[in-house]
């Protein structure tokens, strides 16, 4: 009897357990799905690590894991989130993102066409952000042990000289700026998941923001703090900042940009837009004297056209965020107790 070779990857339309076994099918998966899209001088070496030169000075390192459901949603997919999210986590610390790793946990039965589309979008997102995915790993688990695909990305970059962004830098009088409308990503995922439809389609705001961050810091290096309000939204992020710096923050509700379709969906679901996740927005805390210049720079960038000054840092009620409503009253913006929208990133 002649030995029979395993079926080549092209005869499979879905991920098989053997694709994660380290043998021939694992090699075929890498060669036919990952390498055509992610190929670069580092990955071409096919080593167990990436070796690269580092810039002298401080380095930044970040990691995040993405489990969003559904994998594809209006405006993006899990692959774009995985790249953009880690790029943004580095950028808001004043770092220039350089290199990423990508770890995949694949469920047996995942369509290879879906996997390739996700990998393709990761490659395109990395190209737009000016970073390289230089190493990675793939594991396959049995059907039912994960939800199609989970992705971990880690990233490194160098911190620009003279930049000292920190959640402990806030001072009374500082301006609070948001780069655009809030709640887009969380509502795009939730309305897709729940099958809700609106006159205007809600799309995720997922984007790499390092270009806009660097444009701001090139001109105004004295920005005090910068964060991307992902899980927990603007409410969680500003409460964290207020607590870390022992200051209060006062917001002007009428100044906070929220798209009408997002506001309508949030009201339907009983969710405060301030607590909804964003994947392509920045919160900046800047000295009042610099606020006009920062806004002008951001509004000239594609991801900051709707940037708005939404509040101030104050000495009153340290550690708390308070909202001034259009009716002249005030309400406390509390830290969310839990995740109102699970599996949104």
C-alpha positions as CSV (number, residue, x, y, z in Angstrom):
1,X,0.0,0.0,0.0
2,X,1.4,3.4,-1.0
3,X,1.4,6.1,1.7
4,X,-1.2,8.8,1.2
5,X,-0.2,12.4,1.7
6,X,-2.5,14.8,3.7
7,X,-5.0,16.7,1.5
8,X,-3.5,20.1,0.5
9,X,-5.0,23.2,1.9
10,X,-6.6,24.1,-1.3
11,X,-8.9,21.1,-0.9
12,X,-10.2,22.5,2.4
13,X,-12.6,25.4,2.7
14,X,-12.4,25.6,6.5
15,X,-9.8,25.5,9.2
16,X,-8.9,21.9,10.3
17,X,-7.3,20.8,13.5
18,X,-4.3,19.7,11.5
19,X,-3.7,23.3,10.5
20,X,-2.5,24.0,14.1
21,X,-0.4,20.8,14.5
22,X,2.9,22.3,13.2
23,X,3.1,19.9,10.2
24,X,2.6,20.2,6.5
25,X,-0.9,21.8,6.8
26,X,0.4,24.4,9.2
27,X,3.1,25.3,6.7
28,X,0.6,25.5,3.9
29,X,-1.7,27.7,6.0
30,X,1.2,30.1,6.6
31,X,2.4,30.1,3.0
32,X,-1.0,30.4,1.3
33,X,-3.0,32.6,3.7
34,X,-0.7,34.7,5.9
35,X,2.5,35.3,4.0
36,X,1.0,36.6,0.7
37,X,-0.6,39.5,2.7
38,X,1.8,40.0,5.6
39,X,5.1,39.3,3.9
40,X,8.1,41.6,4.8
41,X,11.8,41.3,5.4
42,X,11.2,40.1,9.0
43,X,8.6,37.4,8.3
44,X,10.5,36.2,5.3
45,X,13.2,34.9,7.6
46,X,10.7,32.4,9.0
47,X,12.5,32.4,12.4
48,X,10.8,32.1,15.8
49,X,11.5,35.8,16.6
50,X,12.0,39.1,14.8
51,X,15.4,40.9,15.3
52,X,15.3,44.6,14.8
53,X,17.3,47.7,15.7
54,X,15.9,49.9,18.4
55,X,16.0,53.7,18.8
56,X,18.0,55.0,21.8
57,X,15.8,56.3,24.5
58,X,12.5,55.1,25.9
59,X,10.5,52.4,24.3
60,X,6.8,51.7,24.6
61,X,5.2,48.2,24.6
62,X,1.5,47.3,24.5
63,X,-0.7,44.3,24.1
64,X,-4.4,43.6,23.6
65,X,-6.6,40.7,22.7
66,X,-9.7,41.0,20.4
67,X,-12.8,38.8,20.6
68,X,-15.4,41.0,18.9
69,X,-18.6,39.4,17.7
70,X,-19.6,39.5,14.9
71,X,-16.2,39.3,13.2
72,X,-17.4,41.6,10.4
73,X,-19.4,44.7,11.1
74,X,-20.2,48.0,9.2
75,X,-16.9,49.8,8.8
76,X,-14.5,47.1,9.7
77,X,-13.7,43.7,11.1
78,X,-11.7,42.0,13.9
79,X,-8.4,42.2,11.9
80,X,-8.6,46.0,11.5
81,X,-9.4,46.4,15.2
82,X,-6.5,44.2,16.2
83,X,-4.0,46.4,14.3
84,X,-5.5,49.8,14.9
85,X,-6.2,49.2,18.6
86,X,-2.6,48.4,19.4
87,X,-1.2,51.2,17.2
88,X,-3.5,53.6,19.1
89,X,-2.5,52.3,22.5
90,X,1.1,53.1,21.7
91,X,0.4,56.4,20.0
92,X,-1.6,57.9,22.9
93,X,1.4,57.5,25.1
94,X,3.5,59.6,22.7
95,X,5.1,56.7,21.1
96,X,5.8,56.1,17.4
97,X,4.5,52.6,16.7
98,X,6.9,50.4,14.7
99,X,6.5,46.7,15.0
100,X,3.5,44.4,15.9
101,X,3.1,40.7,16.6
102,X,-0.1,38.8,15.8
103,X,-1.3,35.7,17.6
104,X,-4.3,33.9,16.2
105,X,-6.6,31.3,18.0
106,X,-8.7,29.7,15.2
107,X,-11.8,27.6,15.8
108,X,-12.0,24.4,13.8
109,X,-14.5,25.0,10.9
110,X,-13.7,28.7,10.4
111,X,-14.0,29.5,6.7
112,X,-10.6,30.0,5.1
113,X,-12.1,32.8,3.0
114,X,-13.1,34.7,6.1
115,X,-9.6,34.2,7.6
116,X,-7.9,35.4,4.5
117,X,-10.2,38.5,4.4
118,X,-9.3,39.3,8.0
119,X,-5.5,38.8,7.3
120,X,-5.8,41.0,4.2
121,X,-7.4,43.8,6.2
122,X,-4.7,43.5,8.9
123,X,-2.0,44.0,6.2
124,X,-3.8,47.0,4.8
125,X,-4.3,48.5,8.2
126,X,-0.7,48.0,9.1
127,X,0.4,49.6,5.8
128,X,-1.8,52.7,6.5
129,X,-0.5,53.0,10.0
130,X,3.1,52.7,8.8
131,X,3.9,49.7,11.0
132,X,5.0,46.1,10.3
133,X,3.7,42.8,11.6
134,X,7.0,41.1,12.2
135,X,6.1,37.9,14.0
136,X,3.1,35.8,14.8
137,X,1.6,32.5,15.9
138,X,-1.4,30.3,15.1
139,X,-3.2,27.8,17.2
140,X,-6.3,25.8,16.3
141,X,-8.9,24.6,18.9
142,X,-11.8,22.2,18.5
143,X,-15.1,23.5,17.3
144,X,-17.0,25.1,20.2
145,X,-13.9,26.1,22.2
146,X,-13.7,29.6,20.8
147,X,-15.9,31.8,18.7
148,X,-14.3,31.4,15.2
149,X,-11.2,33.6,15.8
150,X,-9.5,35.5,18.6
151,X,-6.5,37.7,17.9
152,X,-3.8,39.1,20.1
153,X,-1.6,41.9,18.9
154,X,1.4,43.3,20.8
155,X,3.3,46.3,19.6
156,X,6.5,48.2,20.3
157,X,7.6,51.8,19.4
158,X,9.9,54.5,20.6
159,X,8.7,57.5,22.7
160,X,9.4,60.8,21.1
161,X,11.9,63.0,23.0
162,X,10.3,65.8,25.0
163,X,6.9,64.1,25.2
164,X,5.6,63.4,28.7
165,X,2.0,62.3,28.3
166,X,0.5,60.9,31.5
167,X,-2.9,60.5,33.2
168,X,-1.4,62.3,36.2
169,X,-0.6,65.5,34.3
170,X,-4.1,67.1,34.5
171,X,-4.3,70.6,35.9
172,X,-7.2,72.9,36.7
173,X,-8.0,75.0,33.6
174,X,-7.0,72.4,31.1
175,X,-9.3,71.9,28.1
176,X,-10.9,68.5,27.3
177,X,-11.0,67.8,23.6
178,X,-12.6,64.8,21.7
179,X,-11.5,64.1,18.1
180,X,-15.1,63.5,16.8
181,X,-18.4,61.8,17.4
182,X,-18.6,59.2,20.1
183,X,-20.2,55.8,20.3
184,X,-19.9,54.9,16.6
185,X,-18.0,51.6,17.0
186,X,-20.0,50.1,19.9
187,X,-23.3,50.9,18.2
188,X,-22.2,49.6,14.9
189,X,-21.4,46.2,16.5
190,X,-24.5,46.1,18.7
191,X,-27.0,47.1,16.0
192,X,-25.5,44.5,13.6
193,X,-25.6,41.9,16.3
194,X,-29.2,42.6,17.2
195,X,-30.3,43.0,13.7
196,X,-31.5,46.6,14.2
197,X,-31.8,48.9,11.2
198,X,-31.9,52.7,10.9
199,X,-32.4,55.2,8.2
200,X,-28.7,55.9,8.2
201,X,-26.3,53.0,8.6
202,X,-24.1,53.2,11.7
203,X,-20.5,52.4,10.9
204,X,-17.5,51.7,13.2
205,X,-14.9,54.5,13.5
206,X,-12.0,52.0,13.7
207,X,-8.8,53.8,12.5
208,X,-5.2,54.1,13.3
209,X,-4.7,57.6,14.9
210,X,-0.9,57.8,15.2
211,X,-0.7,60.2,12.2
212,X,-3.1,62.7,13.9
213,X,-1.4,62.2,17.2
214,X,2.0,63.0,15.8
215,X,0.6,66.0,13.9
216,X,-0.6,67.5,17.2
217,X,2.6,66.7,19.1
218,X,4.8,68.1,16.4
219,X,3.3,71.5,17.0
220,X,2.1,71.3,20.6
221,X,4.4,68.9,22.5
222,X,3.0,70.2,25.8
223,X,-0.2,68.1,25.6
224,X,-0.8,66.9,29.1
225,X,-2.6,63.6,28.5
226,X,-4.1,61.6,25.6
227,X,-6.3,58.5,25.7
228,X,-8.4,56.5,23.3
229,X,-11.8,55.9,24.9
230,X,-12.4,52.2,24.0
231,X,-14.2,49.9,26.5
232,X,-16.3,52.0,28.9
233,X,-16.2,54.9,26.5
234,X,-15.7,58.5,27.3
235,X,-17.2,58.1,30.8
236,X,-14.7,55.5,31.9
237,X,-11.7,57.2,30.4
238,X,-12.5,60.6,31.9
239,X,-13.2,59.1,35.3
240,X,-9.8,57.3,35.2
241,X,-8.1,60.6,34.3
242,X,-9.8,62.6,37.0
243,X,-9.0,60.0,39.6
244,X,-5.4,59.6,38.6
245,X,-4.8,63.4,38.8
246,X,-7.1,64.1,41.7
247,X,-8.9,66.8,39.8
248,X,-12.5,67.2,38.7
249,X,-13.7,67.4,35.1
250,X,-16.8,69.3,33.9
251,X,-18.4,68.5,30.6
252,X,-20.8,70.5,28.4
253,X,-23.4,68.1,27.2
254,X,-24.4,70.3,24.2
255,X,-20.7,70.3,23.0
256,X,-20.3,66.5,22.8
257,X,-20.6,65.3,19.2
258,X,-23.0,62.3,18.9
259,X,-24.4,61.2,15.6
260,X,-28.2,61.2,15.5
261,X,-28.4,57.6,14.5
262,X,-26.1,56.6,17.3
263,X,-28.1,58.7,19.8
264,X,-31.3,57.0,18.6
265,X,-29.9,53.5,18.8
266,X,-28.5,54.3,22.3
267,X,-31.9,55.5,23.5
268,X,-33.6,52.4,22.0
269,X,-31.2,50.2,23.9
270,X,-31.2,52.3,27.1
271,X,-27.5,53.0,26.9
272,X,-25.7,56.3,27.6
273,X,-23.5,57.3,24.6
274,X,-20.8,58.3,27.0
275,X,-20.3,54.7,28.0
276,X,-20.2,53.2,24.5
277,X,-16.8,52.1,23.1
278,X,-14.9,53.9,20.4
279,X,-12.1,52.6,18.3
280,X,-11.1,55.6,16.3
281,X,-11.4,58.6,18.7
282,X,-9.0,60.5,20.9
283,X,-9.5,62.3,24.2
284,X,-6.9,65.0,24.8
285,X,-6.2,67.1,27.9
286,X,-4.3,70.3,26.9
287,X,-3.5,73.6,28.4
288,X,-6.2,76.1,27.7
289,X,-3.8,78.3,25.8
290,X,-3.1,75.5,23.4
291,X,-6.7,74.3,22.8
292,X,-7.4,76.5,19.7
293,X,-4.2,75.4,18.0
294,X,-4.8,71.7,18.8
295,X,-8.4,71.9,17.5
296,X,-7.2,73.5,14.2
297,X,-4.6,70.7,13.7
298,X,-7.1,67.9,14.4
299,X,-9.8,69.4,12.2
300,X,-7.3,69.5,9.3
301,X,-6.9,65.7,9.7
302,X,-9.3,63.1,8.2
303,X,-9.9,61.5,11.6
304,X,-10.4,64.8,13.5
305,X,-12.7,66.8,11.3
306,X,-15.4,66.9,14.0
307,X,-13.0,67.6,16.9
308,X,-14.7,69.6,19.7
309,X,-13.8,71.1,23.0
310,X,-16.2,69.4,25.4
311,X,-15.2,70.4,28.9
312,X,-12.6,71.7,31.4
313,X,-10.5,70.4,34.2
314,X,-11.5,72.0,37.6
315,X,-10.4,72.0,41.2
316,X,-13.9,71.2,42.4
317,X,-15.1,67.6,43.1
318,X,-11.7,65.9,42.6
319,X,-11.9,62.5,41.1
320,X,-15.3,63.1,39.7
321,X,-16.8,63.9,36.2
322,X,-19.8,66.2,36.1
323,X,-22.0,67.1,33.2
324,X,-23.7,70.4,32.6
325,X,-26.9,69.8,30.7
326,X,-28.6,72.2,28.2
327,X,-31.2,72.9,30.9
328,X,-28.6,74.3,33.3
329,X,-28.6,71.4,35.7
330,X,-25.7,69.1,36.5
331,X,-25.4,65.3,36.8
332,X,-22.6,63.1,37.8
333,X,-21.0,61.0,35.0
334,X,-20.3,57.8,36.8
335,X,-17.7,55.2,36.0
336,X,-19.6,52.3,34.3
337,X,-20.0,49.3,36.7
338,X,-19.5,46.8,34.0
339,X,-19.4,46.3,30.2
340,X,-22.8,47.2,28.8
341,X,-21.9,46.0,25.4
342,X,-19.9,42.7,25.7
343,X,-17.6,41.5,22.9
344,X,-17.3,44.8,21.1
345,X,-13.5,44.7,20.6
